[in-house]
Amino acid sequence: MMGIAKGAKRSQKRFVNKLELFSSLRLRYTESRRSNLVFIVEAELVDSFLRLRQNTSLYMAATVIRELTLSATRDLEGDEGFFALLQWGLRTMDGQRLHASRDVKYHKRPPLNGCSCALPGAAPKISRPPLVGVPGRRPLVPHFRSEGHSSLPVQLSVMNILALFQIKFFEQIGYRPNLDSCLRCHQPFSVAQEYGFDSRGGGIVCGRCQKEQGQSSVMPLSRGTIKILASAQDQPLHRLHCLQLSGSGLREALSLLTHYGHHLLQREICSLKPFSDLH
């Protein structure tokens, strides 16, 4: 939802350090009869996810989650399953300890015509602020590496979290990719067969059907990547830490999910651009 916090700058009790980017809040508000804007009366901080605002790498990744969320939700529509996924993504990233060190490579990219705005309090009713462009800026794009241990059972990379979040995200919005059988011949997935992913159809296509019917819109996809993504679809959120994509499998997954999302949402997820050079 979208709201106005009257007197937020003057109040030292009701809103101080609460209405920050990515924060999870419990809100007390009143609704307006004339518009969709609500009037926020009081905010209780549930989780600040402070590290997401302190670390540039984590901020960039959390912004992907934010943009996907805003692209697929509407004002004043609550969804407990989606909210649980949103919390998982932000909480898992907040548990990472990543930094850009001297041996991290940076790459120059063209100016982003996308978003740099916030997802205010992550309440079950999600607000949708307007996207703000950053014209003329050529951002530095880091390649990430892990720093020490985290509180998570398995140290997940930021890229891995984004891939797992997206595969669950598409299921939550009703477009679960079909990774169990070929879209065309309907034969079950087999480790003895080659596969690709058809973004238009939303599922895998076996090598035999690609040869017989053409493969212009099919992206190559390894069997290992298919198995991990299919497993992620069936895992509850508290078990996702058991799965980890890396190397070529992670690149395949992110490329697949990016193209699939572009087709479904009919728009480019601008915050994903810095991650396209992963290697």
VEXDREN-812215 format. One record per residue: x, y, z of N, C-alpha, C in turn; residue in three letters. Coordinates in pm, whole numbers, plus 50000, padded with zeros to 5 digits. Layout:
// residues N
XYZXYZXYZALA
...
// end
This chain:
// residues 279
500834988250000500005000050000500885012450000MET
500275023749967500955036549969500365044950080MET
501205051750155500705059350268501485071850296GLY
500905080150382501525092550427501675092050578ILE
502875095050626503115095650771503205110350810ALA
502105115950853502075130150890502925132651014LYS
503735143151006504565146851120505725137351145GLY
506095129351045507165119551064508495126251096ALA
508765137851037510035144651061510105150851201LYS
508945154651253508925160851385508885150651498ARG
508295139051471508115129051576509415121751606SER
509805121151732511005113951775510655100351836GLN
509385097151842508965084551904508265075251806LYS
507345080851728506495072151645507225065951526ARG
508095073751460508645069351333510165069351324PHE
510875073751424512325075051412512965061451383VAL
513785061051278514515049051236513615037251202ASN
512395040151164511465029351131511095028950983LYS
510865040450924510435041050785511635041050691LEU
512465030650705513685029450625513505018650519GLU
514405018750422514345008950314514364994750367LEU
513494986350313513454971950340512984968350481PHE
512674977950566512274974750703510944967250706SER
510834957750797509584950650820508864957250937SER
507594961050915506864969051013505484963351042LEU
504984966851160503554965651189503004979951192ARG
502004982451111501504996151096500094997451152LEU
499835009051210498475013151245498145025151157ARG
497075024251083496765034650986495265036150969TYR
494875047150907493485049450871493395050850720THR
492295046350664492115046750519491405059550477GLU
491745063950357491125076050301489945072150212SER
488915080150215487755077650130487965082549988ARG
488925091549970489095097949840490195091749755ARG
491105084249816492215078549740492685065649805SER
493655059249739494225046849793495295049549898ASN
495655062149917496645065550019496055063650158LEU
496855057550246496435056150385497235066050469VAL
496735068950589497425077850681498015069450793PHE
499345068850796500035060450894500055067551028ILE
499495061051127499405066751261500595062651346VAL
500985049951335502055044851420502735033151351GLU
504025031451376504795020451316505615013351423ALA
505525000151422506324991951513507354984251431GLU
508624985951462509684979351386509774964651424LEU
509634955851325509754941451346511174936851317VAL
511694941051202513064937451163513594948451072ASP
514754953751106515304964951027516084960250905SER
516524947550903517394942650795518504952850768PHE
519164956850873520094968150868521234965750770LEU
521724953550763522884950850677522594953350530ARG
521334952050491520984954350351521184968850310LEU
521154977950406521354992150376522794996450400ARG
523564988150467524944991750498525934986450395GLN
525564975950322526454969450228525934971250086ASN
526734977050000526294980049864525884967449788THR
526674956649804526374944249734525024938649774SER
524754938549903523484933349953522334942549915LEU
522584955649916521544965249876521114962749731TYR
522104960649643521794958149503520944945649486MET
521304935049560520554922549549519154923849608ALA
519044930649723517724932549784516824941049695ALA
517414949949616516634958249525515994949749415THR
516654938749377516044929549280514754923749338VAL
514814919249463513634913849530512534924349538ILE
512934936549571511984947549580511294950249447ARG
512084950649339511484953849209510574942649160GLU
510974930149181510114918949143508804919449221LEU
508904922449350507704923149434506744933949386THR
507274945749358506424956849314505834954349176LEU
506534946649094506044944048958504904933948956SER
504754926149062503784915249060502694916549165ALA
502684927449241501664929249345500874942049321THR
499704942549381498864954449371498634960249509ARG
498294972949511498024979649638496844973049708ASP
496954972149841495884967349928495504952849902LEU
496424945049845496204930749828497224923249912GLU
496754916050012497644908450098497784894050049GLY
498934887950072499184874150033500194868350132ASP
499724859650219500594854450325501774846450269GLU
501504838450165502584830550105503644839350042GLY
503214849649971504164858649908504934866450013PHE
504244870750117504914878250224505964869650294PHE
505654856850314506634847650374507864846250285ALA
507654845550154508784844750060509604857550064LEU
508944869050067509634881850075510484882550201LEU
509924878450313510674878250438511874868950429GLN
511674857250369512784847650356513924853850276TRP
513594860150162514634865950079515434876650151GLY
514744886050216515434896950285516194891850406LEU
515594882650481516254877550601517484869350565ARG
517404861450458518554853350417519694862050370THR
519374872450293520424881750249521014889350367MET
520174893150460520654900450578521594891750661ASP
521504878650646522394869650720523734867550654GLY
523924872950532525194871550462526214881650512GLN
527474877850498528564887150527529424887950402ARG
529074897250315529764898650187530384912450177LEU
531494913250108532104926250086532844926149954HIS
533134937949905533924939349784535354942549826ALA
536264933349805537634935149851538534939149735SER
539834939849761540774944549659540844935149539ARG
540574922249563540684912849452539364911149377ASP
538374919149412537094918549343537164926949217VAL
536694921349106536724928448979535464936748962LYS
535624948448902534494957148875534404959248724TYR
533194960748677532984962848535532084974948515HIS
532424983048417531584994548383530404989848298LYS
529234995248327528064992048248527425004948198ARG
526565004048096525855016048050524945021348158PRO
524485033648145523585039348246522325030948262PRO
521875029448385520645022348412519475032048400LEU
518465028048326517255036148317516195030348410ASN
516635024348518515725017148604515535023648736GLY
515365015248838514885020248964515965020549070CYS
515825029849160516695030149276515885033749399SER
514565031249390513715035249500513495023749596CYS
512715026549699512675017549813511405009449818ALA
511494998849893510304991949938510144995650083LEU
509255004950117509065008550257508584996550336PRO
508214998650459507924987950552507324975650489GLY
507994964250505507534951950443506404946050524ALA
505244952250515504054947250582503304938350485ALA
502344929950533501634921150441500984928550326PRO
500594941350346500124949450236501284957850188LYS
501744955350066503014960850019502794973749943ILE
503544984049977503424996749909504124996549775SER
503725005349686504285005749551504655020049517ARG
505835024849560506265038349524506655038949377PRO
506675050749318507065051849178508525048649158PRO
508855043149039510245040249007510965053148973LEU
512205054049016512995066148995514205062548912VAL
514425069248801515565066548716516835073048768GLY
517975068248718519275073948754519995077448625VAL
519595088148558520155091248426521625095048434PRO
522375090248333523765094548319524755087948411GLY
524315079148498525245073048594525765059848538ARG
527055057448555527655044948512528115037448637ARG
527245028948691527545022748820528645012348811PRO
529355010648922530304999748934529544987048971LEU
529884976148904529174963648925530124953548989VAL
529954950349115530884941449181530614926749154PRO
531674918949160531564904449168531814900849313HIS
530944892549368530924890849512531764878949557PHE
532274879849680532864868249743532484868149890ARG
532504856449949532064854950087533124859650184SER
532674864850298533584869150403533234861650530GLU
534014851550562533834844550687532564836350691GLY
532054834150812530894825750833529664834350854HIS
528514828450834527254835050865526464826250959SER
525334831351004524504823651095523684813151022SER
523744812750889522974803150813523614789450819LEU
522794778550809523354765050808524334762850694PRO
524074768750579524954767750463525194781850412VAL
526454785250382526784798550331526294799950188GLN
525224807350168524654809350035525214822149975LEU
525504821749846525924833849778524694842349748SER
524934855149726523834864149691523154859449563VAL
523944855049465523374850449339522464838349360MET
522904829249446522134817349474520794820949539ASN
520824830449631519594834949696518634840849593ILE
519164848949501518314854849398517674844249310LEU
518444833949273517904823249189516804815649263ALA
517044812049389516054804749466514804813249491LEU
515014826049517513874835049537513004835549412PHE
513644836749296512874838349173512074825849137GLN
512664814049158511924801849123510684800449211ILE
510784804849336509624804849426508664816349392LYS
509234827449349508444839249313507454835949201PHE
507944829249096507064826048983505944816549024PHE
506254807649115505204798749165504144806549243GLU
504584816149323503654823949404502704832249319GLN
503164837049205502294845349121501514836949020ILE
501634823549029500824814748947501434810448816GLY
502744812048800503404808248676504614799348706TYR
504354788548775505414779048810505984772748683ARG
507294774048659507884767748540507724752548544PRO
507414746748430507274732148421508654725948399ASN
509184719648502510494713248495510394698148510LEU
509174692948506508954678648530508854670448402ASP
508424676648293508234669248168508354678748050SER
508594672947933508724680947810507394687547776CYS
507444700147739506234707547704505544701747581LEU
506294695647492505754691747362505354676947356ARG
506234668047400505904653747395505404648447529CYS
505534656647634505044653347768505744641447833HIS
506884637647781507654626947844508304632247972GLN
508294624348080508894628848206510384631948191PRO
510864640848275512294644448274513144631948292PHE
514224630948215515144619648221516574624648216SER
517434618948299518834623148300519544618748173VAL
518924609948094519534605247970519224614347852ALA
518404624447872517964633247763518534647247780GLN
518764654147667519164668147669517924676947672GLU
518054688847735516894697547748517264712247725TYR
516244719847692516334734347689515094740047755GLY
515074753247777513914759447842513264769247745PHE
511954767747729511164776547643510454786847730ASP
510914799447725510334809947810508884812847772SER
508554811647646507184814347603506224803747656ARG
506664791347651505814780447699505904778447848GLY
506994783247909507144782048053507584768448101GLY
508424761648021508874748448065509994742947979GLY
510424730848014511544724547944511054717547817ILE
511964716547720511714709547594512864699947572VAL
512554687447546513614677347529514334679247397CYS
515534673247387516344674647268515684668947144GLY
514934658147160514254651947046513234661546985ARG
512454667947070511434677147020512064689746961CYS
513184693847016513874705546962514334702946819GLN
514814690746793515264687246659514094686146561LYS
512984680646609511844678246521511024690846494GLU
510914699446596510004710846585510704724446587GLN
512024724446594512754737146597513034741546738GLY
514044750146753514484754246886514854769046893GLN
514184777246813514554791346806514374798646938SER
513374794847017513094801847142513534794047265SER
514324783547245514704774747356516124777947402VAL
516284779647533517594782247593518184769247644MET
519454766347614520084754147666520064753947818PRO
519814742147874519724740848019520224727048059LEU
521214726648147521794713848188520844706048278SER
521034693048280520184684348361520364687248510ARG
521604690348551521854693348691521114705648738GLY
521094716048654520374728248689518884725748698THR
518354717848605516924714548609516574707348739ILE
517414697948780517124690148901517124698949025LYS
518074708349034518134717049152516954726649155ILE
516624732649041515494741849037514174734749065LEU
514024722549011512814714849038512704711249185ALA
513844708049245513854705049388513484717349470SER
513974729049428513664741549498512164744449495ALA
511514740949384510074743249373509304735649481GLN
509794723949517509064715349611509514716949756ASP
510594724249778511114725849914510364736949987GLN
510044734950115509524746050195510624756350217PRO
510254768450250511244779250263512334776050365LEU
511974769450474512974766950577513974756150537HIS
513754749850419514694739650371515474744250248ARG
515224756250200515914760850079517414761950098LEU
517864763650224519304764950248520054752250210HIS
519344741150191519994728550154520414728350008CYS
519914737549929520184737649785521154748749750LEU
522074745649661523044755849621523454753949476GLN
523264764449400523724765049261525064772149258LEU
525914768149167527214774749155527724773349012SER
528704781648979529344780748848528384782148733GLY
528544773148633527734773848512526254771548542SER
525954763148641524564760648677523884773148728GLY
524594781148806524034793648858523824803648746LEU
524784804248653524624813348539523414809348454ARG
523284796248430522134791348353520814795048421GLU
520754792648551519524795148626519144809948622ALA
520104818748647519814833048647519394837948508LEU
520044832748404519694836648268518274831948234SER
517984819448268516644813948244515574822148314LEU
515794824648443514794831648524514624846148480LEU
515714852448437515634866248388514784867048262THR
515044857948166514274857948041512814854248066HIS
512584844748153511224840648183510454852048250TYR
511094858848342510464870148409510144881448312GLY
511064884048220510844894548120509624891248035HIS
509484878447999508344874347917507034875547995HIS
507034871248121505804871348200505374885548237LEU
506324893448285505994906748337505914917248228LEU
506384913748107506374922947994507134935748025GLN
508194934348100509064945648130510404940348178ARG
511424948448162512744944648207512904947848355GLU
513474938448430513784940848571515154947548574ILE
515134960748585516354968748569517414965348674CYS
516984962048794517944959348901518714946448879SER
518284938148783519004925748752520184928148658LEU
520234939848595521294942548498522704940748554LYS
522994945648675524364943948726524784929448745PRO
523834920248750524164906348775524324898348646PHE
524134904648532524184897448405525604893848364SER
526624900048425528014897148391528654887148486ASP
527854879748560528384869948655529274859848583LEU
530504857748636531384847348583532424843748685HIS
// end
